[in-house]
Amino acid sequence: MAVTVETLEKLERKITLTLPVTAIQAEVDSRLKRLARTVKMDGFRPGKVPMNVVAQRYGYSVQYEVMNDKLGEAFNAAANEAKLRVAGMPSIAQKDSAPEGQMVFDATFEVCPEVTLGDLSAVELDRVSSAVTEEAIDKTVEILRKQRRTFAQRASGEAAADGDRVTIDFEGKIDGEPFAGGKAEAFQFLLGEGQMLEAFEKAVRGMKSGESKTFPLAFPEDYHGKDVAGKEADFLVTLKKVEAQHLPEVNEAFAKSLGIKDGTVEALRADIKKNLEREVKFRVLARNKAAVMDALVGAAELDLPKASVQAEVGRLLEGARAELQQRGIKDAAKAEIPEDIFLPQAERRVRLGLVVGELVRGNNLQAKPEQLQAHIEELSQSYEKPAEVMRWYLSDRERMAEVEAVVIENNVTDFVLAKAKVTDKALPFDELMAAGN
């Protein structure tokens, strides 16, 4: 019998489901009999509990399970027969009147929308690229040297300069009153590396061990400490110790300390270049992918299924609560977070998911096994034991699903870039690496 689908509005549809009472009762009886074989109840041996007692105790829950299962089966069969792509879960309500021996339900639900994609050949996109320069390698070597630097106490009377590690006591007051976080003893920081506010560093720079100084400091309006942001404090600082830094020489010993087997500086620089090129490739791909996804969102016309948007809002809300919990916020699960703040992000995610899905289906952009294998191999190369990392990915279905999603996005990116009006743009290495940091 053909399924009748009633259109309510835009994406909302309704179909009627009919279940024979005898089929439901037969399934309930069957499940209760299976349950009676194993159920344990006081006063009865296992498997010897009378059926009427089992039915009295478990009948309602079994009936509920059977109804859910049967309605799910009936809805899926009807949706498949009508060739509907359902978005979200249906809302099912029993009708008051029904033919004898039958139960009738109305299932209200949304369908996936028709996606109208604009002309991709008219879409204008910048495709960025970047190269690893010798200067970039030099900067990375300097970072590695700083990570392995040592400190030695300066001679008495030597002034603190940029690059030195200083140990200080300090106390700040606003209008003569101490404030939270304004006092510390034996506090260490590196001068000239932006670890403290510039006015604070300027005051300490040039001081000698044993000296004390009082100076004013104006906190910026956007300072992270809201209680002191935009206010002026007076600080008393005592310099306890000044230590000069020593950077290791870039030589064979340095290279070997970084795991370079043959210990040559050339091999070290080659290894750095290889790692930087991997990072550049990742960032370039992410940047181009983001540009493509933005273009797709703007080029597509479609109605959004409310159920899908609401489900996405729920996921974002759950993620926000989990983040609060990780930060140690008490009762994070009960925190009042207005759902509407997630609505724009949820709508964008749903829109993009539907557009990408349409492109993938219509243009055979699914992830191929060899693409999945190549992507996992590439991910594994940055680890010490690539083979173990590959096994780790291949052994977990969820991790493989994440890999598949990334590969599909890459396929969509390549497809759109091949169709669109593309302007190639070379980005300086530093600009690429600074983006998003």
C-alpha positions, 0 to 999 in steps of 0.5 A: 500500500502506498504511503501518503505524505502530507506537506504541512509547511516548507520542510515539515511532513506528516505520515500516518502509521498503523499497527495491528494490536495483535502483532504488538501483543504477540511481541510483548508476550514473546519478550515477557516469556524470554524475560521469565527464563532469566528474571530473579525475584525474591521467593522464586527460583530463577526461571520459575517466576509465574508469568502473571507475576513477570507481566505485573512487574515488567509488563509496562516497560516491555510494552513501552519498548515494543511500541517504540521498536514497532513505531520505529520500524513502521516509520523507517519502512514508510519513509523508505517507501516514500523515498524521503530523506528525514532530518532529525527525529519524528514526533509521533502522537497516537490518534484517538480514533482507529479501526478495531484491532488497530492503533493509528499514529501521526508521525510529524517530521522534517525532510532534508531540503532541496539544496540549490547551489549557485554557479561555482564557476562564478565564485571568486576565491583566493588560494594561498600558498607559502614556502619555508625560507632559510630565515624561518629555519633560522628562527626555529633554531633560535627557538630550540636554543631558547628552550635549552638555555641555562642561567647563571647568576650575574655578578653583584652590581650588574644591572638587569637587561633584556634576556635576563631571568629576574627574581623579584618581590612585589606588591601593588596597591590601588588608592592605597589598598592592596588588590587580589593578585597584586602581591608575590614573593620570589617571582621569576620572569624573563625580561624583554619577552613580554611576560609582564606588562611593558611598564612593569618590565621597563621599571625592572630593567636596569635595576641591580640585585638588592635594589627596591623601586616604587613606580606607577602602572596603568592597567589597560582597559582590556586587561584580563583582570576585570577588577583592575582593568583601566585603573592605576596602581603603585607597585613596590618592587625589590630585585632579589636575583639577576641571572644571565642566560646562556644559549647553547652553540649550534653544533653537533652536540646540540643536534644530537640533543635534539635526536638527530642521529648523525649529529650534523647541523645540516641534518638538523636544519633538514629535519626542521625544514621537513617539520615546518613544511608539514605544518605549512601544508596543514595551515595552507589546506586549513586556510583554503578549506575555510575559504571554500566553506565560506563560499559554499555557505554564501552560494547555496539556497536552502531551508534549514530543518528546525530539528537539525538546528536544534540538535546542533544547538544541543551539541554546542551547549553540551560542549560549552558545559563540558568546557566549563567543567574542565575549567573546574567551574562548580555545577557546570552541568546546571549552569544557565547558558542561553541557547540562542547564543549558539543559534548562528553557529548551529545554523551555519553548521547545519547549512554547511553540512547539507551543502557539502553532503549534496556536493558529495552525493552529486559528484562522487566525492566520497572518501576512497580507501586509498585516500584514507590510508594516505591521510593516516600515513601523513598524520602518523609521520610527525610521531616517533613511531608512525606504525603504532599511530596508524594502528591506533587510528585503524583500530577505532571506528570513531577515529576513522570516521573523523579521518573520513570527514576530513578527507571528504572536506579535502575532496570538496575543497579541491572540487570547488577550487577546480570550478571557481575563479581562483586567484593564487596568493603567496603568503609570507611564512610568518604571516601564515604561522601568525594567523589564528594564533 
